[in-house]
């Protein structure tokens, strides 16, 4: 079995506006240092998968960004004609891979996560590949460091393999994003992990799961394969493809699911608050990316790629300046970012800055 990286490059990154824009969303920007999140994801897999075995799945509008940032090998950039969430993207990649290598094992990776601890990451992947070789669909669970209500959780079942703290288990249950009290209970129990959205499986195993659980879509995918996976055939497939995540389509329904308790550091960098976990704190508990000055400011986050941000007597604010737009938000209001972007859409054409 050979391991292939399948890096998912879709998504709009709306919670990171205004740094993340529709023409260049979160996965293509550098939040820390000068390397984009996509480039970091690609670099992370180089020791496990040489360039011919690193594939990228992206909407057509991101083709040039992907080509410029990671230079995929010919045939390794799979273009989606439309965004349909993760399940169709993964099925399309599996169909491509199984034509190339009937024994292919896929590591399906979002392009916008931060991961630390490369050796632990590679060890976790090797354990996942071993479980995938037994026909299991494997997800990575992250030991929670706080009772976070923004993540789904995976409940651990019986142990399947591994040793020490790096172990594989059957999945007892997937749990939706909990309320605060439930999240505290999950963390205290030690029986729950964060659902990372990263997966490992054989291409034929995940296609068999699509055949069982999404049979109509699988039939259309089979027709697409018979037509040679041409652009026209893929467009026809996507006209009727369901917009559904791999979690809802497959993982929560299949019976051959395993979870690897990951040993690496992980952050999906889900909102501007994530900067607190990756930037040093200044006096007052503030976190600054780019030039900033603060007097009497507490618990604020700033990010600027243009000019300087100055805070005077402020508290609990997030201030972001990027190009032609500025965001000023209370940290507790960031969950309403998509509502704000809908308000921006009402501005006159040419001033929406999206």
C-alpha positions in Angstrom: 0.0 0.0 0.0 1.2 3.5 -0.8 0.1 6.6 1.1 -1.2 9.6 -0.8 -1.9 13.0 0.6 -5.2 14.5 -0.5 -5.2 18.1 0.6 -8.6 19.9 0.5 -8.2 23.5 -0.7 -11.8 24.7 -0.7 -13.5 26.9 1.8 -14.1 30.7 2.1 -12.5 31.4 5.5 -15.1 34.0 6.3 -14.3 34.1 10.0 -10.9 35.6 9.1 -12.3 38.6 7.2 -10.8 41.0 6.2 -7.4 39.1 5.9 -9.3 36.3 4.3 -11.2 37.3 1.1 -13.2 35.4 -1.5 -10.4 35.8 -4.0 -7.8 34.7 -1.5 -9.3 32.9 1.5 -7.7 31.8 4.7 -5.9 28.7 3.5 -3.8 30.8 1.0 -2.7 33.5 3.5 0.1 33.5 6.0 -1.2 34.1 9.5 2.1 33.2 11.2 5.3 34.0 9.4 5.6 34.2 5.6 4.2 30.7 4.7 0.6 30.1 3.9 -1.5 27.5 5.7 -1.7 25.5 2.5 2.1 25.6 2.0 2.6 24.4 5.6 0.2 21.5 5.1 2.1 20.5 1.9 5.5 20.8 3.6 4.2 18.6 6.5 3.6 15.7 4.2 6.8 15.8 2.2 8.6 13.3 4.4 5.7 10.8 4.0 4.6 11.4 0.4 6.8 12.5 -2.5 5.4 15.1 -4.9 3.8 12.5 -7.2 1.7 11.3 -4.3 0.5 14.7 -3.0 -2.9 15.6 -4.5 -4.9 18.8 -4.2 -8.6 19.3 -4.6 -9.8 22.8 -5.2 -12.6 24.8 -6.8 -11.8 26.2 -10.2 -11.5 29.7 -8.9 -8.5 28.7 -6.8 -6.5 26.9 -9.5 -4.0 29.7 -9.9 -3.5 30.1 -6.2 -2.8 26.4 -5.7 -0.5 26.2 -8.7 1.5 29.2 -7.6 1.8 28.2 -3.9 2.5 24.5 -4.1 3.2 23.7 -7.8 1.4 20.3 -8.0 2.7 17.7 -10.3 0.7 17.3 -13.6 -2.5 15.5 -12.9 -2.3 16.1 -9.2 -4.6 19.1 -9.0 -8.2 18.0 -9.1 -10.6 20.8 -9.9 -14.2 20.9 -8.6 -16.7 22.7 -10.8 -18.5 23.9 -7.7 -18.2 23.7 -3.9 -20.3 20.8 -2.5 -18.7 20.4 0.9 -16.2 17.7 1.7 -18.0 14.4 0.8 -18.1 15.0 -3.0 -14.5 16.4 -3.0 -13.2 13.3 -1.2 -15.2 10.9 -3.4 -13.8 12.6 -6.5 -10.2 12.3 -5.2 -10.8 8.6 -4.3 -12.1 7.9 -7.8 -9.0 9.5 -9.3 -6.7 7.6 -7.0 -8.2 4.2 -7.5 -7.7 4.5 -11.2 -4.0 5.3 -10.6 -3.3 2.8 -7.7 -6.0 0.2 -6.7 -4.2 -0.2 -3.3 -3.9 3.6 -2.6 -4.3 4.8 1.0 -5.5 8.4 1.3 -4.6 10.8 4.1 -7.4 13.4 3.7 -6.2 16.8 5.1 -7.7 20.2 5.4 -5.4 22.9 4.0 -5.9 25.4 6.8 -4.9 23.7 10.1 -1.9 24.4 12.3 0.0 21.3 13.5 3.0 21.1 15.7 5.2 18.1 16.5 6.3 16.7 13.2 7.6 13.4 14.6 4.4 12.8 16.5 2.4 13.7 13.5 4.2 11.1 11.3 3.8 8.5 14.0 0.1 9.1 14.3 -0.2 8.8 10.5 1.6 5.5 10.5 -0.7 4.1 13.1 -3.7 5.4 11.1 -2.3 3.8 7.9 -2.0 0.4 9.7 -5.7 0.6 10.8 -6.7 1.7 7.3 -4.9 -1.4 6.0 -7.5 -3.5 7.9 -10.3 -1.9 6.0 -11.2 0.7 8.6 -12.1 4.4 8.0 -9.9 6.3 10.4 -10.3 9.7 11.8 -7.9 11.6 14.1 -9.1 12.7 17.5 -7.3 15.4 19.4 -7.0 15.2 23.2 -8.9 18.3 24.3 -6.9 21.0 26.2 -10.0 23.0 27.2 -13.8 22.5 27.2 -14.4 24.0 23.7 -18.0 24.3 22.4 -16.8 25.0 18.9 -15.7 21.5 18.1 -17.5 18.2 17.6 -16.3 15.3 19.8 -15.5 11.7 19.3 -16.2 9.2 22.1 -13.6 6.5 22.5 -14.5 2.9 22.2 -12.4 -0.3 22.8 -8.7 -0.1 22.0 -7.6 -1.5 18.6 -3.8 -0.9 18.7 -1.0 1.4 19.5 0.8 1.9 22.8 1.3 4.6 25.4 -0.7 7.7 24.6 -0.7 7.0 20.8 -3.5 4.5 20.5 -6.3 3.6 18.0 -9.8 2.8 19.1 -13.2 2.0 17.8 -15.5 5.0 17.7 -18.3 4.7 20.3 -20.1 7.8 19.0 -19.7 11.1 17.3 -21.1 14.0 19.3 -22.2 17.4 17.9 -20.8 20.6 19.2 -21.9 20.6 22.9 -23.0 23.3 25.3 -20.5 24.6 27.8 -21.6 22.2 30.7 -21.4 19.2 28.4 -18.0 20.2 27.0 -16.7 20.3 30.6 -18.1 16.9 31.3 -16.5 15.5 28.1 -13.1 16.9 29.0 -13.2 15.6 32.6 -14.2 12.1 31.5 -11.1 11.6 29.4 -13.2 9.5 27.0 -13.7 12.2 24.4 -11.5 13.7 21.7 -11.9 16.7 19.5 -13.0 15.7 16.0 -10.2 17.0 13.8 -11.6 16.6 10.3 -8.6 14.6 9.2 -8.9 11.1 7.9 -7.0 8.1 6.6 -8.5 5.2 4.6 -8.0 3.0 1.5 -9.6 4.6 -1.6 -11.5 1.4 -2.3 -12.9 1.3 1.3 -14.2 4.8 1.2 -15.8 4.3 -2.2 -17.5 1.2 -0.8 -18.9 3.3 2.0 -20.2 5.8 -0.6 -21.8 2.9 -2.4 -23.6 1.7 0.8 -24.6 5.1 2.2 -24.9 7.4 -0.8 -25.9 5.0 -3.5 -27.4 7.5 -6.0 -24.3 9.7 -5.8 -22.0 6.6 -6.1 -23.9 5.5 -9.2 -23.3 8.9 -10.8 -19.6 8.8 -9.8 -19.3 5.4 -11.4 -20.7 6.8 -14.6 -18.2 9.7 -14.4 -15.4 7.1 -14.1 -16.7 5.2 -17.1 -16.7 8.5 -19.0 -13.0 8.9 -18.2 -13.3 11.5 -15.5 -13.3 14.3 -18.1 -14.2 17.9 -17.2 -17.5 17.4 -18.8 -18.2 14.2 -16.9 -17.2 15.9 -13.6 -19.4 18.9 -14.3 -22.3 16.5 -14.9 -21.5 14.7 -11.6 -21.5 17.9 -9.6 -24.8 19.1 -11.0 -26.5 16.5 -8.9 -23.9 16.1 -6.1 -25.3 16.6 -2.6 -23.7 19.4 -0.6 -22.8 17.3 2.5 -19.8 16.8 4.7 -18.0 13.5 4.9 -18.9 13.4 8.6 -22.6 13.4 7.9 -22.5 11.4 4.7 -20.2 8.6 5.9 -18.4 8.8 9.2 -21.5 9.0 11.5 -23.2 6.1 9.6 -20.5 3.6 8.8 -19.7 0.7 11.1 -16.0 0.3 10.3 -14.8 3.5 11.9 -11.7 3.9 14.0 -10.1 6.9 15.7 -6.4 7.5 16.4 -5.7 9.5 19.6 -3.3 11.9 18.0 0.0 12.8 19.7 0.6 16.1 17.9 -0.5 19.6 18.6 -3.4 20.8 16.5 -5.5 23.9 15.9 -8.0 24.5 13.2 -7.5 28.2 13.6 -11.2 28.8 13.5 -11.4 32.5 14.4 -9.3 35.5 15.2 -9.3 34.3 18.8 -6.9 31.5 17.7 -4.1 34.2 17.5 -4.0 34.1 21.3 -2.8 30.5 21.2 0.1 31.3 18.7 1.3 34.8 19.6 3.0 35.9 22.8 1.0 38.0 25.2 2.1 41.5 25.9 1.3 43.5 29.1 -2.4 43.6 29.6 -3.0 40.2 28.0 -3.0 41.7 24.5 -1.8 39.8 21.4 -0.4 41.7 18.5 0.5 40.6 14.9 2.1 43.5 13.1 3.0 47.0 14.5 0.9 48.0 17.5 1.0 50.2 20.5 -1.3 50.0 23.6 -2.0 52.1 26.6 -4.5 51.0 29.2 -5.7 48.2 26.8 -6.6 44.7 28.1 -7.4 41.4 26.4 -7.3 42.7 22.9 -6.1 41.2 19.6 -4.7 43.2 16.7 -3.6 42.1 13.2 -2.3 44.5 10.6 -0.5 44.2 7.3 -0.7 48.0 6.6 0.4 50.6 9.1 0.1 50.5 12.8 -2.8 49.9 15.2 -2.9 51.9 18.4 -5.2 51.0 21.3 -6.1 53.4 24.1 -8.2 52.3 27.0 -9.9 49.5 25.2 -10.8 46.0 26.4 -11.8 42.7 24.8 -11.5 44.1 21.2 -10.3 42.4 18.0 -9.0 45.0 15.5 -7.8 43.9 12.1 -6.6 46.1 9.3 -6.0 44.5 5.9 -5.7 46.4 2.6 -8.8 48.5 2.1 -10.8 47.2 5.1 -10.8 47.4 8.9 -12.6 45.1 11.4 -13.4 46.3 14.9 -15.2 43.7 16.9 -15.9 42.7 20.5 -14.3 39.3 21.0 -17.6 37.8 22.1 -19.3 38.9 18.9 -17.0 37.1 16.5 -19.4 34.2 16.1 -21.6 36.7 14.1 -19.0 37.3 11.5 -21.1 35.8 8.7 -24.0 38.1 9.6 -21.7 41.0 9.3 -20.5 39.9 5.8 -24.1 39.7 4.7 -24.4 43.4 5.7 -21.3 44.2 3.6 -23.0 42.5 0.6 -25.7 45.2 0.8 -23.1 48.0 0.1 -22.8 49.4 -3.4 -20.9 47.3 -5.9 -17.2 48.0 -5.7 -17.4 48.8 -2.0 -18.2 45.4 -0.5 -14.6 44.5 0.1 -15.4 40.8 0.4 
